[in-house]
Amino acid sequence: MKKLFNYSLCALAVNSLFTSGVVLAQQNDEQAQVERIEVTGSRIKRNDLEGASPIDVINREEIAKSGFANLQQLLERTPVAGTGTFSTRGNNQDSTANGGAAISLRGFGSDATLVLINGRRIAVSAFAESIANSFVDINSIPVAAIERIEILKDGASAVYGSDAVAGVVNIILRKDYDGAEVSFSQGGTTGPSYDETAASLVWGTQAGDANATLILDYFKNTTITGAEMGRNGTANQEPYGGSDLRSSRGYPGNFIVNGVQRIDPGCPAERTFGQTCVFDYGPFGMTNPPAERVGAIFQGNQQLTQDIQAYVEVSVQHNRSKASGAATPLDGDAGLTVPASHPNNPFGTDISINRFRTVDAGPRTWDIESDSMRMLIGVKGQLNNWDWDISAQKGRSESMQTGSKSQGWVRTDFLQQQIDLGNYNPFGGFVNSPEVIDAITTSLVRRGESHLTSYDASITGEAFTLGDQMVSFAAGVEYRKEDAFDQPDDQFQRGLIFGTESVSAQAERDQYAAYLELLIPVSDTLEFTVAGRYDDYSDFGSTVNPQLAMQWRPVDNFTMRASFGQGFRAPSLAQIGLGPSQESVFFTDTYRCPTQSAANPACAATDYTIVFQGSEGLQPEESETFNLGFVWQINDEFDVTADVWSITQDNKIDQNDFQNVYLAECNNQASTICVRLPALPGQSLGELSRIFNSYINVSSQEATGLDLSTSYRLALQDMGMVRFSLDWSYISKFEKNGIDYAGEYNYPQHRWLASADWSHGDWGFVASLSYVSEFEDYAAPADVESTKTRMVDSQMLLDLQGRYNLNPNTTLVLGLNNALDEEPPFVIGDGDGDLYGYASQVHNPRGQFVYAKISYRF
């Protein structure tokens, strides 16, 4: 029995990413009877997709029309996605989640966005982002396997539990397929040499009371290095109106000679900054790292009796990638010295290496491999008017980073041995021999794993009558066990590797939950949904979260809706089990550099080390969400949807702002929290070595905004049909700890996506415009509201795609993303995360991309 999704305009379905929000009701061809289905945001199965929460739906056809073969690229174009989305773009070795990608809704961060597959949780990435933020790696989900993506733009902790603070991304996989389909696509940029290749096979068979679907997916992309990016690949943005953020750890370097800092006499004049020889690390990073991904998904169903069905889902994914950064940076912490007897010592006395970089050993490069596995088995059926479902799931994510001796990993004790022997020459930018480089380098490995085991049982159906209306319900219980560990190489722990972030974490937890949801129709035009969920965690206790929603249809073509809910986010396993972990942050040691001066070495741009360790007593974050909106179905061709939304998040777990620690502790040479090297003669403070910090329940976030979606279908008589659509998101406030960031750096207030999709017979053409509004350039958080800086220009990108059905089985596609080859707007940046003249979380520097695709069905 073949089942098709027949999509129709639905009063409370919100516009999708590329079209009008036309959503599909599942229909049985043989019985012509609409089935009851479950929609993201509610456990209650109903006869349509109506509900009181705003949902964007991106179906398989729309994914194909986007031209993206990568889920990361597709989702970051959605207007509801905001700051906190991160990806492999700009990835380098100074990252704690190399090779991963995540989605952030409303700008609340990837850890506040719940990602599901077929309505169920999956294992988080083995490597946490930004040291301790756990996330689902969307690179582990093959695009070819996706039937549609449902984006719930509302909190849903009362339904799904932790993490659904800003919304839910539910990825529905293809199933019940009959036949086979193969596709192949190839594309590349017209600027830097960059290519993408994608291929997939979908096969399915159905026979009476059983069906099976198998999906194979392959994706590969090449590299764009910083050296290929021109102005967007250098840390010296001064020629373009920005800052010179080249590193003070140079090649040649500088030294402590008789208690005085001295620059290497061989430092070129154009890189001399007082007594510092600066180094441009930008060309050595990867703007787009290489990646190769292969995955397989199998889904099967077997009818056991007329009312009972067994099902299974199995998925495996293998990803490979790389990360690269400049050569090892060394400073006084490394304790390296050069004896007076060294044959190349130009100072004639024993000296200490103060700032130096082993450029001749090459850039530091990681090879990254990750494997994910998911298996779900279950039984579902019907009992009178009730649908029940019992399932068990196992999931695992494994990641490994390796660096070989030929990939730039220098050990300080090996380096000191070669210096003492007179073999390694650290002066004048000398390129040492391969034999010496082999003697100072080492190999490294970092391993991480996360596991998920879950069991759930649910029931939904009709509960009782209220007057002449039937009250529906959904209820269920869940058990989940999670564990994760992240183990750096022992050489990091022993302090033998410098200049690279490292993470150490290990934790596990059990969680029990029970939930109840009631759909209460008061009349034919008014209904309420009441939901509540109880969660009990083994590591911090229990929490109860309610939700109330309403929809009212005063006339047939106009519906109002409102919802209010409370939510929470449990501390991540990385946060509660964090061991000594390091990250690098660029800032100026203002206690040693009170006024900018080239003569003061402390004034050079420097990435300092922040050391984190887990904190006991972390409590869950708490949130409240509110939504009020309407859907106006003006006629069959024209609809408008609007929603006003608000999210408040309290008790947020975050890094204690290192600037607060710096101001409180770093003017004290004896501080054990802000550790400094011994002061040189005539100085009261030594060079900053490291700052010890922690994660705490410290901050709050509050955001409000407006979403508007509309679509219009225009028949062109003998020329086919064109569909116009607009999806617009506006943020009126994004407040953190009393500071409003709306319109400030990385927080544009307006994002919209508009498209015109024409189809006629075997031909089709779609044009899409993606817009991000201007926003203010960076200012220190304390100065955001009081200081006016320059504005970062808005950006509009044009995507074009043409398609032709060569025959009933074959489709040809030719497309152009960023058709006008727009460069990202120039930014001065925050001096830490964005160093290359563009805002990496907002703008994509890849440039114009041309692609072709062929699909064949048989």
C-alpha positions in Angstrom: 0.0 0.0 0.0 1.7 3.2 -1.2 1.3 6.3 1.0 1.9 9.8 -0.3 2.1 13.1 1.5 -0.5 15.4 -0.1 0.4 18.9 1.0 -2.5 21.4 1.3 -2.8 24.9 2.8 -3.5 24.5 6.5 -4.8 27.2 8.7 -2.1 27.0 11.4 0.9 25.7 9.4 3.6 28.4 9.1 5.4 29.2 5.9 8.4 27.0 5.0 11.8 28.2 4.1 11.3 28.5 0.4 7.6 28.4 -0.2 4.4 29.5 1.5 4.2 27.1 4.4 1.9 24.8 2.4 2.1 21.6 4.5 0.9 18.2 3.7 -1.7 16.1 5.3 -1.1 12.4 5.1 -3.7 10.6 3.0 -4.5 7.0 2.3 -5.0 6.5 -1.4 -7.1 3.4 -1.1 -9.5 4.6 1.6 -9.3 8.4 0.8 -9.3 8.9 4.5 -6.9 11.3 6.3 -4.7 9.6 8.8 -4.0 10.9 12.3 -0.5 12.3 12.4 1.9 13.7 15.0 3.3 17.2 14.4 6.4 18.7 16.0 5.4 20.5 19.2 2.6 18.1 20.2 2.3 14.4 21.0 -1.4 14.3 20.2 -2.2 12.8 16.8 -4.8 14.7 14.9 -6.5 14.6 11.5 -4.6 17.6 10.2 -1.5 19.7 11.0 -3.4 22.4 12.8 -2.0 23.5 16.1 -1.3 26.5 18.3 2.5 26.7 17.8 4.3 28.3 14.8 6.1 25.7 12.6 8.2 26.2 9.5 8.3 23.2 7.2 11.0 22.6 4.6 10.0 19.7 2.4 12.2 17.5 0.2 11.3 19.5 -2.9 12.3 22.7 -1.3 15.6 21.3 -0.1 16.4 20.3 -3.7 15.5 23.8 -4.9 17.9 25.4 -2.4 20.8 24.0 -4.2 22.5 23.0 -0.9 23.8 19.4 -0.5 24.8 20.2 3.0 22.3 20.5 5.9 24.5 23.1 7.6 24.4 25.5 4.6 20.6 25.0 4.3 19.7 25.7 7.9 21.9 28.7 8.4 20.0 30.5 5.6 16.7 30.2 7.6 15.7 33.7 9.0 14.9 32.1 12.4 18.5 31.0 12.7 20.7 33.4 14.5 23.9 34.0 16.4 25.1 30.8 18.0 24.9 28.8 14.8 28.4 27.5 14.1 29.9 25.4 11.4 33.0 24.1 9.8 33.4 27.5 8.1 36.5 29.2 9.4 37.3 26.0 11.3 40.9 25.8 12.6 42.8 24.0 15.3 41.8 26.6 17.9 38.4 25.1 18.2 37.0 22.4 20.5 34.5 20.9 18.0 36.5 20.6 14.8 34.5 19.1 11.9 31.1 19.7 13.6 28.2 22.0 12.8 25.1 23.0 14.7 21.9 25.1 14.4 20.9 27.9 16.8 17.3 29.2 16.8 16.6 32.8 17.8 20.3 33.4 18.6 20.1 31.5 21.9 22.8 29.1 21.0 23.0 25.6 19.7 22.6 24.2 23.3 19.2 25.9 23.5 17.9 24.3 20.3 16.7 20.7 20.5 17.4 18.6 17.4 15.3 15.4 16.8 15.2 12.7 14.2 11.6 11.4 13.6 10.6 13.1 16.9 13.3 11.4 19.0 16.5 12.5 20.6 19.9 11.4 19.2 23.3 11.2 20.8 25.2 14.5 21.0 28.6 15.2 19.5 31.5 13.6 21.3 33.3 16.9 21.2 31.6 19.9 22.8 31.7 23.3 21.1 33.4 26.2 22.9 34.7 23.7 25.5 31.4 22.8 27.2 28.4 23.4 25.0 26.9 20.0 23.9 25.2 19.9 20.5 23.9 17.6 17.9 26.2 17.5 14.9 23.9 18.1 11.9 26.7 17.0 9.7 25.9 13.5 10.8 22.4 13.6 9.1 22.5 12.9 5.3 20.5 15.4 3.3 19.3 12.6 0.8 17.6 10.9 3.7 15.4 13.8 4.7 11.7 13.9 3.8 11.1 17.2 5.5 12.3 19.4 8.3 9.9 20.8 10.8 11.2 23.8 12.8 9.1 24.6 15.9 9.7 28.3 16.7 8.4 28.0 20.2 9.7 26.5 23.5 8.6 22.9 24.0 10.1 21.6 27.2 6.7 20.5 28.4 6.6 18.1 25.4 10.3 17.2 24.9 12.1 18.1 28.0 15.5 19.7 28.2 17.1 21.9 25.6 13.9 23.0 23.7 14.3 26.5 25.0 14.4 28.5 21.7 12.7 25.8 19.6 13.0 22.4 18.0 14.4 21.2 14.7 12.7 17.8 13.9 14.2 16.0 10.9 11.7 13.6 9.4 13.4 10.8 7.3 12.1 9.3 4.1 10.3 6.0 4.4 7.7 3.8 2.7 9.5 4.3 -0.6 8.7 2.1 -3.5 11.3 1.9 -6.3 14.7 3.4 -6.6 16.3 6.9 -7.2 19.9 7.9 -7.8 21.2 11.4 -7.9 24.6 13.0 -8.5 25.6 16.6 -8.2 28.8 18.6 -8.7 29.6 22.2 -8.0 32.4 24.6 -7.4 33.2 28.3 -6.7 34.2 30.7 -9.4 36.7 32.4 -7.1 39.0 30.3 -4.8 39.3 26.7 -6.0 36.6 24.9 -4.1 34.4 21.9 -5.2 31.5 19.9 -3.7 30.4 16.4 -4.9 27.3 14.7 -3.7 25.7 11.4 -4.6 22.8 9.3 -3.2 20.8 6.2 -3.7 17.3 5.7 -2.3 15.8 2.2 -2.6 12.5 0.9 -1.2 10.2 -2.0 -1.6 6.7 -2.7 -0.3 4.8 -6.0 -0.3 1.6 -6.5 1.5 2.2 -6.1 5.2 5.9 -5.1 5.1 8.1 -2.4 3.6 11.7 -1.4 3.7 13.7 1.7 2.7 17.5 2.0 2.3 19.2 5.3 1.7 22.9 5.7 0.9 24.5 9.2 0.9 27.9 10.6 0.0 29.3 14.1 0.2 32.7 15.6 -0.3 34.1 19.1 -0.4 37.6 20.4 -1.0 39.5 23.2 0.9 39.6 26.9 0.9 42.6 28.2 2.8 43.1 31.6 4.3 45.9 32.2 1.8 43.3 32.1 -1.0 40.9 34.6 0.7 42.7 37.8 0.0 41.6 40.5 2.5 39.5 37.9 4.3 42.5 35.7 5.0 44.9 38.0 6.9 45.0 39.0 10.5 46.2 42.5 9.5 43.1 44.3 8.6 44.6 47.7 9.1 45.0 48.4 5.3 41.2 47.9 5.0 40.2 50.1 7.9 40.4 47.5 10.7 42.9 46.4 13.3 46.3 44.8 13.0 45.8 41.6 15.0 48.9 39.8 13.9 50.4 37.6 16.7 53.2 38.7 19.0 54.5 35.2 18.8 56.7 35.7 15.7 59.2 34.1 13.4 61.7 35.5 14.1 60.8 36.1 17.7 62.0 38.0 20.7 64.0 37.0 23.8 64.8 38.0 27.4 68.4 39.1 27.4 69.9 40.2 30.8 66.4 40.9 32.1 65.4 43.0 29.1 63.1 42.1 26.2 65.0 42.2 22.9 63.7 41.6 19.4 65.5 39.2 17.0 67.9 41.3 15.0 66.7 39.4 11.9 63.1 40.6 12.2 62.0 42.3 8.9 61.1 46.0 9.2 57.5 45.5 8.0 56.9 43.0 10.9 58.7 45.0 13.7 56.4 46.3 16.4 58.7 47.8 19.1 60.5 44.8 20.6 58.0 42.4 19.0 58.2 40.6 15.7 54.6 40.0 14.7 53.3 37.1 12.6 50.3 36.8 10.3 48.6 33.5 11.1 45.6 34.1 8.9 46.9 32.4 5.7 47.5 29.2 7.5 43.9 28.5 8.6 41.1 26.9 6.6 38.1 29.0 5.7 36.4 25.9 4.5 38.2 22.7 5.6 38.0 19.5 3.5 35.3 17.0 4.4 34.1 13.6 3.3 30.9 12.0 4.6 29.3 8.7 3.9 26.1 7.5 5.5 23.4 4.8 5.4 19.9 4.7 6.8 17.6 1.7 6.8 13.9 1.8 7.9 11.5 -1.1 7.9 8.0 -1.9 9.0 6.3 -5.2 9.5 2.6 -5.6 10.2 2.3 -8.2 12.9 -1.5 -8.2 13.2 -4.2 -6.0 11.9 -3.6 -3.5 14.7 0.0 -4.0 15.6 3.1 -3.1 13.6 6.8 -3.5 14.4 9.4 -1.0 13.1 13.1 -0.5 13.0 15.5 2.4 12.2 19.2 1.9 11.8 21.6 4.7 10.7 25.4 4.9 10.5 27.5 7.8 9.4 31.3 8.2 8.9 32.8 11.7 8.6 36.3 12.8 7.9 37.6 16.3 8.0 40.7 18.4 8.8 41.5 21.5 10.8 44.6 23.6 10.5 46.2 26.5 12.3 49.5 28.4 12.2 52.7 26.9 13.5 53.1 26.3 17.3 53.3 29.6 19.3 55.6 29.7 22.3 56.1 32.2 25.1 57.8 32.4 28.4 55.5 29.7 29.9 57.4 27.1 27.8 60.6 27.8 29.8 62.8 27.6 26.7 66.4 28.9 26.9 69.3 29.3 24.6 72.8 29.0 26.0 75.5 31.5 25.2 77.4 28.6 23.6 74.8 28.1 20.9 76.5 28.6 17.6 73.8 31.0 16.3 73.2 33.0 19.5 73.6 36.7 18.4 73.5 38.0 22.0 76.6 36.2 23.4 74.9 35.3 26.7 72.4 32.9 28.1 68.9 34.0 27.0 65.2 32.9 27.4 62.8 32.6 24.5 60.0 35.0 25.2 57.9 35.0 22.0 58.6 32.6 19.2 56.8 30.4 16.6 58.2 27.2 15.0 57.1 28.1 11.5 59.7 25.8 10.0 57.9 22.8 11.5 54.8 23.7 9.5 51.2 24.5 10.5 49.5 22.4 13.1 47.0 20.1 11.4 44.4 17.8 12.8 42.9 14.8 11.0 39.4 14.3 12.3 37.2 11.2 12.1 33.7 10.8 13.6 31.3 7.9 13.5 27.7 7.9 14.7 25.3 5.0 15.0 21.7 4.9 15.9 19.3 2.0 16.3 15.7 2.1 17.1 13.2 -0.7 17.5 9.6 -0.5 18.4 6.1 -1.7 18.3 3.0 0.4 17.8 -0.6 -0.2 17.3 -4.2 0.7 17.9 -6.5 -0.2 20.8 -10.0 1.1 20.2 -9.5 4.8 19.5 -6.1 4.9 21.1 -2.7 4.8 19.4 0.1 3.4 21.4 3.9 3.1 20.8 6.7 1.4 22.7 10.3 1.7 21.6 14.0 1.4 22.6 16.9 3.3 21.2 20.7 3.1 21.3 22.9 5.8 20.0 26.6 6.5 19.9 28.9 9.2 18.6 32.7 8.7 18.5 35.3 11.2 17.4 39.0 11.1 17.1 41.5 13.8 16.3 45.0 12.8 15.3 48.1 14.8 14.4 51.3 13.2 13.1 54.9 14.2 13.3 54.7 15.7 9.9 51.8 18.0 10.9 53.6 20.6 13.0 53.1 19.3 16.5 56.2 20.5 18.5 57.1 19.2 21.9 58.9 21.7 24.1 61.2 19.2 25.8 62.3 17.9 22.4 62.8 21.4 21.2 64.9 22.3 24.2 67.1 19.2 23.7 67.8 20.2 20.1 68.6 23.8 21.1 71.0 22.6 23.8 72.7 20.4 21.3 73.1 23.4 19.0 71.1 21.6 16.3 68.0 23.8 16.3 68.5 27.5 15.3 65.7 29.7 16.6 67.2 33.0 15.2 66.6 35.0 12.1 63.8 33.0 10.7 66.2 30.2 9.9 64.6 27.1 8.3 66.0 24.1 10.1 66.7 20.8 8.4 64.0 18.0 8.1 66.0 15.8 10.4 66.0 18.4 13.2 62.2 19.1 12.6 61.6 15.4 13.0 63.4 15.4 16.3 61.3 18.2 17.8 57.8 17.0 16.7 55.5 14.4 18.0 52.2 12.7 17.2 48.9 13.3 19.1 45.5 11.8 19.6 42.3 13.1 21.1 39.4 10.7 21.6 35.8 11.4 22.5 32.6 9.3 22.9 29.0 9.9 23.8 26.3 7.3 24.3 22.5 7.4 24.5 20.2 4.7 25.7 16.5 5.5 25.9 13.1 3.7 26.3 9.7 5.3 25.9 6.1 4.4 25.9 3.3 6.6 24.8 -0.4 6.6 24.1 -2.7 9.1 22.4 -6.3 9.2 21.5 -9.7 10.3 22.7 -10.0 10.8 26.4 -13.6 11.8 27.2 -16.4 14.1 26.0 -16.8 17.7 27.3 -20.3 18.8 26.3 -20.6 17.8 22.7 -16.8 18.0 22.1 -14.2 15.2 22.4 -11.1 15.8 24.5 -8.0 14.2 23.1 -4.9 13.3 25.1 -1.3 12.1 24.9 0.6 10.6 27.8 3.9 8.9 28.1 6.9 7.9 30.2 10.6 8.0 29.2 13.9 6.8 30.5 17.2 8.1 29.2 20.8 7.3 30.1 23.6 9.4 28.7 27.4 9.5 29.1 30.2 11.3 27.4 33.9 11.7 27.7 36.5 13.8 25.9 40.1 12.7 26.5 43.0 14.9 25.2 46.5 13.5 24.5 48.6 12.9 27.6 51.2 15.4 26.2 48.7 18.2 26.7 48.1 17.2 30.3 51.8 17.2 30.9 52.2 20.7 29.5 54.4 19.7 26.6 52.2 21.1 23.8 51.6 24.8 23.6 49.2 27.1 21.8 46.3 24.7 21.2 43.0 24.5 23.0 42.4 21.2 24.8 39.4 19.8 26.5 39.0 17.1 29.2 35.5 16.0 30.3 33.7 12.9 31.6 30.2 12.6 33.0 27.1 10.4 32.9 23.5 10.7 34.1 20.1 9.0 34.2 16.8 10.8 33.6 13.2 9.7 34.1 10.2 11.7 32.7 6.5 11.5 32.5 4.2 13.8 30.5 0.6 14.5 29.8 -1.0 16.6 27.1 -4.7 17.4 26.7 -6.4 19.0 23.7 -9.7 20.6 24.9 -12.1 21.9 22.3 -14.5 24.3 24.0 -16.5 24.8 20.8 -16.1 24.2 17.1 -14.0 27.4 16.8 -12.1 27.5 20.1 -9.7 25.0 21.6 -7.0 24.8 24.3 -4.0 22.6 24.7 -2.6 22.0 28.2 0.6 20.1 28.7 2.9 19.3 31.6 6.1 17.3 32.0 8.0 16.0 35.0 11.7 15.3 34.6 14.0 13.8 37.2 17.8 13.9 36.7 20.3 11.9 38.7 22.8 14.8 39.0 20.7 17.8 39.9 17.2 16.8 40.8 13.7 17.3 39.3 11.8 19.9 37.4 8.2 20.4 36.3 7.3 22.4 33.2 3.8 23.3 32.0 2.5 24.7 28.7 -0.8 26.3 27.7 -1.9 27.0 24.2 -5.0 28.4 22.5 -6.4 28.7 19.0 -9.5 30.5 18.0 -11.1 30.6 14.6 -13.7 33.4 14.6 -14.3 33.0 10.8 -13.4 30.1 8.5 -10.3 31.7 6.9 -8.8 33.5 10.0 -7.3 31.9 13.0 -5.7 33.4 16.1 -3.3 31.4 18.3 -1.4 32.0 21.5 0.9 29.9 23.7 2.8 30.2 26.9 5.2 27.7 28.4 8.0 27.2 30.9 11.2 25.3 29.9 14.6 24.3 31.1 18.0 23.2 29.9 19.9 20.7 32.0 23.7 21.3 32.5 25.5 19.6 29.7 27.6 16.5 30.5 30.6 18.5 29.4 29.8 21.3 31.9 29.2 19.0 34.9 32.2 16.7 34.1 34.7 19.3 32.8 38.3 18.6 33.7 41.2 21.1 33.2 40.5 22.5 29.7 42.1 25.4 27.9 41.0 28.0 25.3 42.8 30.9 23.8 41.3 34.4 23.8 42.8 37.5 22.1 42.9 40.6 24.3 45.3 43.3 25.5 46.8 43.1 29.0 45.8 46.6 29.9 47.5 46.5 33.3 50.8 46.1 31.4 49.7 48.3 28.5 47.7 51.2 30.0 48.2 53.2 26.7 48.8 51.7 23.3 52.5 52.0 22.5 54.8 50.2 20.0 57.6 50.5 22.6 55.7 48.4 25.1 55.8 44.7 24.1 52.6 44.1 26.2 50.6 46.1 23.7 51.0 43.6 20.8 48.0 41.5 20.0 48.2 38.3 22.1 46.1 35.2 22.5 46.1 34.4 26.3 45.2 31.1 27.8 42.0 30.7 29.9 41.9 27.5 31.9 38.4 26.0 32.8 37.3 23.3 35.2 33.9 22.0 36.0 31.9 23.6 38.8 29.8 21.7 41.3 26.3 22.7 42.0 25.3 23.8 38.5 21.5 24.1 38.3 19.4 23.9 35.1 18.6 27.0 33.1 15.0 28.1 33.3 12.9 29.8 30.6 9.5 31.2 29.7 8.2 31.5 26.1 5.2 33.4 24.8 3.8 33.5 21.3 0.8 35.4 19.9 -0.1 35.2 16.2 -2.6 34.7 13.4 -3.1 32.9 10.1 -5.2 34.6 7.5 -6.1 32.4 4.5 -7.3 35.2 2.3 -8.2 32.8 -0.5 -6.8 29.6 -2.1 -3.9 31.6 -3.6 -2.9 34.1 -0.9 -2.1 33.6 2.8 -0.5 35.6 5.6 0.9 34.5 8.9 2.3 36.7 11.7 3.6 35.9 15.2 4.9 38.0 18.1 7.2 36.0 20.3 9.2 36.4 23.5 11.7 34.1 25.2 13.2 34.7 28.6 16.0 32.5 29.9 17.3 32.8 33.5 20.0 31.1 35.4 21.9 30.6 32.2 25.1 28.5 32.4 28.0 30.4 30.9 31.7 31.0 31.2 32.3 33.5 34.0 33.4 36.5 31.9 37.2 36.4 31.9 37.2 40.2 31.8 35.6 40.3 35.3 38.3 37.9 36.5 41.0 39.9 34.8 39.8 43.2 36.4 39.6 41.7 39.8 42.8 39.6 39.9 45.3 40.5 37.2 46.7 43.7 38.8 48.2 41.4 41.5 51.5 39.7 40.7 50.9 37.2 43.5 47.4 36.1 42.4 46.8 32.4 42.0 43.8 32.9 39.8 45.5 35.3 37.3 49.0 33.8 37.0 51.9 35.9 35.8 55.5 35.1 35.0 58.2 36.7 37.2 58.4 40.4 36.5 61.4 41.7 34.7 63.7 44.3 36.3 61.9 47.6 36.5 58.4 46.1 36.1 55.8 45.5 38.7 53.9 42.9 36.7 55.2 39.9 34.8 53.8 38.7 31.5 50.4 37.1 31.8 50.6 33.3 31.8 47.0 32.1 32.3 43.7 32.9 33.9 41.7 30.3 35.8 38.0 30.5 35.2 34.8 28.4 35.6 31.2 27.8 34.4 28.5 29.2 36.6 24.8 30.0 36.6 25.4 33.6 35.9 23.5 35.3 33.2 20.1 35.9 31.7 18.8 36.4 28.2 15.6 37.9 26.9 14.5 38.3 23.3 11.4 39.5 21.6 10.5 39.8 17.9 8.1 39.3 15.1 7.8 36.7 12.4 5.9 37.3 9.2 5.3 34.8 6.4 3.2 35.2 3.2 2.8 33.5 -0.1 0.9 34.1 -3.3 0.2 31.8 -6.2 -0.3 33.3 -9.6 -1.6 31.3 -12.6 -0.2 32.5 -15.9 -2.8 30.8 -18.1 -0.8 29.0 -20.8 2.6 29.9 -19.1 2.3 27.8 -16.0 2.3 29.1 -12.4 4.5 31.1 -10.2 4.6 31.1 -6.5 5.9 34.1 -4.5 6.8 33.7 -0.9 8.4 35.7 1.9 9.7 34.6 5.3 10.8 37.5 7.5 12.1 37.6 11.1 12.6 40.7 13.1 14.3 40.9 16.6 13.2 44.0 18.5 15.2 43.1 21.7 18.0 40.7 22.6 19.0 41.5 26.1 21.9 39.8 28.0 22.4 40.8 31.6 20.7 44.1 31.1 22.4 45.0 27.8 20.4 45.1 24.6 22.3 43.6 21.7 19.6 43.9 19.1 21.2 45.6 16.1 24.7 45.2 17.7 27.6 43.0 16.6 26.4 39.6 15.3 22.7 40.5 16.1 21.1 41.9 12.9 17.5 42.9 13.6 16.2 41.8 10.2 16.6 38.6 8.2 14.3 37.6 5.4 14.2 35.1 2.5 12.0 35.7 -0.5 11.5 33.5 -3.5 9.7 33.3 -6.9 9.2 29.7 -8.1 7.9 29.3 -11.7 6.8 25.9 -13.1 5.4 25.0 -16.5 5.2 21.5 -17.8 8.7 20.0 -17.6 10.4 23.3 -16.9 10.9 25.1 -13.7 12.9 28.1 -12.4 13.3 29.5 -8.9 15.0 32.8 -7.8 15.6 33.4 -4.1 16.8 36.5 -2.2 18.4 36.2 1.2 18.8 39.3 3.2 20.6 40.2 6.5 20.3 43.7 7.7 23.0 46.0 8.9 24.3 45.9 12.4 26.7 47.9 14.6 30.3 46.8 14.6 31.9 45.5 17.7 32.1 47.4 21.0 33.0 45.9 24.3 29.9 44.6 26.2 30.1 47.4 28.7 30.1 50.0 25.9 27.4 48.5 23.7 24.6 50.9 24.6 26.7 53.9 25.3 29.2 53.8 22.4 28.3 54.2 18.8 30.7 52.6 16.3 30.6 52.1 12.6 27.8 50.1 11.0 28.3 46.8 9.2 26.6 46.9 5.8 23.5 44.8 5.0 23.9 41.9 2.6 21.5 40.4 0.0 22.4 37.2 -1.8 20.7 36.0 -5.0 20.3 32.3 -5.7 19.1 31.0 -9.1 18.1 27.5 -10.2 16.6 26.0 -13.4 15.3 22.5 -13.7 14.0 20.3 -16.6 12.4 16.9 -16.7 14.2 15.2 -19.5 11.7 12.3 -19.3 9.3 11.0 -16.6 12.3 9.4 -14.8 15.1 12.0 -15.3 15.5 15.5 -13.9 18.3 17.9 -14.7 19.2 20.9 -12.5 21.5 23.8 -13.0 22.0 26.4 -10.3 24.0 29.4 -9.1 24.2 30.3 -5.4 25.3 33.9 -4.6 24.9 34.6 -8.3 26.2 38.2 -8.0 29.4 37.0 -6.2 28.8 39.3 -3.2 31.6 39.5 -0.7 30.8 39.6 3.0 30.5 43.1 4.4 33.7 44.5 6.1 33.8 44.4 9.9 36.5 45.5 12.3 35.4 42.6 14.5 35.7 41.7 18.2 39.4 41.1 18.2 39.0 37.4 19.2 36.6 35.2 17.2 36.4 37.4 14.1 39.9 38.4 13.0 39.7 38.5 9.2 37.4 41.4 8.4 34.0 39.7 8.3 31.5 38.3 10.9 31.8 34.6 10.5 28.6 33.8 12.4 26.5 36.0 10.1 28.2 36.0 6.6 29.6 33.3 4.4 32.8 34.3 2.4 32.6 31.4 0.0 31.5 33.5 -3.0 29.7 32.5 -6.2 28.9 28.7 -6.4 27.8 27.0 -9.6 26.3 23.5 -9.5 24.6 20.8 -11.6 22.6 17.8 -10.6 21.0 14.8 -12.3 18.4 12.5 -10.7 17.0 9.3 -12.2 14.1 7.3 -10.8 13.4 3.7 -11.8 
